[in-house]
Amino acid sequence: MSAALGGVDALVFTGGVGEGSAAVRAGAAAGLAFLGVDIDEAANTAGAPDRRLSPPGAAVSTIVVEAREDLEIARGVRAALA
């Protein structure tokens, strides 16, 4: 897919494993290094949600985004009841 798109602009990790496993994120980034993916190890192991993992100047912006399924479900229920 990256060839068809002409590269990668961003890599986003979310959900249980994407948010919770620094080892999985590091492994994925290492496997995608040829696309310009790089992560800062200190940022990768930090526990805060919604954070940037890529170092300044990296070709690909790599981030962790906390999944908010509960919020989307609540919005859907609110819309259905309105």
Secondary structure, 3 states (H helix, E strand, C coil): CHHHHCCCCEEEECHHHHHHCHHHHHHHHHHCHHHCCCCCHHHHHCCCCCEECCCCCCCCEEEECCCCHHHHHHHHHHHHHC
